[in-house]
Every structure is written in structure tokens, then in C-alpha cells.
Amino acid sequence: GDTYGERGELESLQDLKTQSLHIVFPTGKKFHFNLDVSVSTTVSLELSNIKCVLDDNGCSYFENVLSKLQKNSRLSNLTLNNIEITWNSFITILQLVWRTNIEYFSISNMKLQGYLDSRDFDYSDTSLKALSIH
């Protein structure tokens, strides 16, 4: 259809029991989504076509999704593909992932926009074994 995940529609995949999940968001369309991976059995999650560059707050919905990753102790692999984001949102996302159980974090085809403000980064308490950015 022409719309994806309108704000009023709270549809979801019920009882999702998969070890590997790849979600490809539509390109060229404005959309919102609710993805609760906190109770999922997913071990490997791949998200593609993420665009949040309006401003540093334009990515807050995506940051909220990633903040729930802390509750999923099984998720160990996270991949983001085709991501367009501001520098400040990128650092926020990196810090969110840093504090999860994720061991392998990969970002490919990333386009960064804007300027990076001075930020503190907490390097302690991470499970990350590999970080790959292309």
C-alpha cells in the first residue's frame, strides 16, 4: 500500500519466534514503526533503510527501539544497512548499543550528516567483541 505503520495502527508480528530477523523498511516513504525486540527470541537482527536526518531529534523513535535491546539478553548480532543519520544521533545509537548484550555490531552504507557536538562517551561495561562500520 501507500502507507506503512500509520501512527494509529498498532499491528505487530505476534509470538515472533525466530533466531534471525531481517526487516527492510520502505525507501522513499515516510513511515513510523513499533518494534519491540525486548521479548523476542531473536539472536541476530538486521535493519535496512533507516533514514532519520531531519534533525537530531528526528531519530528519537529509532533510538527508542534500540533502547529496548537492553532487555533482550539473547540478541548478540545487530546489523544496520543503508542508514542516513546525523552525527549526534549516530553517537547516541552507538552508546545505546554499547550498553547491551550485543557482541557483533555492523553498520554498512552509512551516510552521516550535520556536525558533531562535543559529547562524553562511556566506554565501560560493554559486551561488544567486534564493531564494523563501512
C-alpha positions as CSV (number, residue, x, y, z in Angstrom):
1,G,0.0,0.0,0.0
2,D,0.9,3.7,0.1
3,T,1.3,3.9,3.9
4,Y,3.4,1.9,6.3
5,G,2.7,1.7,10.0
6,E,0.5,4.7,10.5
7,R,0.6,6.0,14.0
8,G,-2.9,4.8,14.8
9,E,-2.2,1.2,13.7
10,L,-0.6,-0.9,16.3
11,E,-0.2,-4.1,14.4
12,S,2.6,-6.4,15.2
13,L,4.0,-9.8,14.5
14,Q,2.6,-11.9,17.3
15,D,4.6,-14.6,19.0
16,L,7.7,-14.0,16.9
17,K,10.0,-17.0,17.5
18,T,12.9,-16.7,15.1
19,Q,16.7,-16.7,15.6
20,S,17.4,-14.4,12.7
21,L,15.3,-11.5,11.6
22,H,15.8,-9.0,8.8
23,I,13.5,-6.1,8.4
24,V,13.7,-3.9,5.3
25,F,11.9,-0.6,5.7
26,P,10.4,1.1,2.6
27,T,12.6,3.6,0.8
28,G,11.3,7.0,-0.3
29,K,8.3,6.9,2.0
30,K,7.7,8.4,5.4
31,F,6.9,5.8,8.0
32,H,6.7,5.0,11.7
33,F,7.2,1.7,13.3
34,N,6.9,-0.1,16.6
35,L,9.4,-2.9,17.0
36,D,9.7,-4.4,20.5
37,V,12.7,-6.7,20.4
38,S,12.9,-6.8,24.2
39,V,10.9,-10.1,24.5
40,S,12.0,-11.6,21.2
41,T,13.9,-14.8,20.8
42,T,15.9,-13.2,18.0
43,V,19.7,-13.7,18.2
44,S,20.5,-11.8,15.0
45,L,18.7,-8.7,13.9
46,E,19.3,-6.8,10.7
47,L,17.5,-3.5,9.9
48,S,17.7,-1.9,6.5
49,N,16.8,1.5,5.0
50,I,16.9,3.7,8.1
51,K,16.6,7.4,7.4
52,C,16.4,9.9,10.2
53,V,18.1,13.2,9.3
54,L,15.6,15.9,9.8
55,D,17.4,17.0,13.0
56,D,19.0,15.3,16.0
57,N,15.5,14.6,17.4
58,G,14.3,13.1,14.1
59,C,15.8,9.8,15.1
60,S,14.2,9.5,18.6
61,Y,11.7,6.8,17.5
62,F,14.6,4.7,16.3
63,E,16.6,5.4,19.4
64,N,13.6,4.2,21.5
65,V,13.5,0.9,19.6
66,L,17.2,0.4,20.2
67,S,16.9,1.3,23.8
68,K,14.7,-1.8,24.2
69,L,17.6,-4.0,23.1
70,Q,19.0,-3.9,26.6
71,K,16.1,-6.1,27.7
72,N,16.8,-8.9,25.1
73,S,19.6,-11.0,26.6
74,R,19.6,-13.3,23.6
75,L,20.4,-10.7,20.9
76,S,24.1,-10.9,20.1
77,N,24.3,-9.6,16.5
78,L,23.0,-6.3,15.2
79,T,23.4,-5.1,11.6
80,L,22.2,-1.7,10.3
81,N,22.2,-1.3,6.5
82,N,21.6,1.8,4.3
83,I,21.4,4.2,7.2
84,E,21.2,8.0,6.8
85,I,21.6,9.8,10.1
86,T,23.1,12.9,11.9
87,W,26.4,12.6,13.7
88,N,24.8,13.3,17.1
89,S,22.2,10.6,16.6
90,F,24.9,8.2,15.5
91,I,26.8,8.7,18.7
92,T,23.6,8.2,20.7
93,I,22.9,5.0,18.9
94,L,26.4,3.8,19.4
95,Q,26.2,4.5,23.1
96,L,22.9,2.6,23.3
97,V,24.3,-0.4,21.6
98,W,27.4,-0.2,23.7
99,R,25.4,-1.0,26.9
100,T,23.6,-4.0,25.6
101,N,24.5,-7.7,25.3
102,I,25.2,-7.3,21.6
103,E,28.6,-8.8,20.7
104,Y,28.8,-8.1,17.0
105,F,27.6,-4.7,15.7
106,S,27.9,-3.9,12.0
107,I,26.9,-0.8,10.0
108,S,27.1,-0.7,6.3
109,N,26.4,2.0,3.7
110,M,26.1,4.8,6.3
111,K,25.7,8.5,5.4
112,L,26.4,10.9,8.2
113,Q,25.1,14.5,8.1
114,G,25.5,17.6,10.1
115,Y,28.1,18.4,12.7
116,L,29.2,16.5,15.8
117,D,28.8,18.4,19.1
118,S,31.3,17.7,21.9
119,R,30.0,14.6,23.7
120,D,31.1,12.3,26.5
121,F,31.2,8.6,25.7
122,D,31.1,5.9,28.4
123,Y,33.4,3.1,27.2
124,S,32.8,0.9,30.2
125,D,30.6,-2.2,30.6
126,T,30.3,-3.4,27.0
127,S,29.8,-6.9,25.6
128,L,31.0,-5.8,22.1
129,K,33.6,-8.1,20.6
130,A,33.5,-6.5,17.1
131,L,32.4,-3.2,15.7
132,S,32.4,-2.8,11.9
133,I,31.5,0.4,10.1
134,H,31.5,0.6,6.3
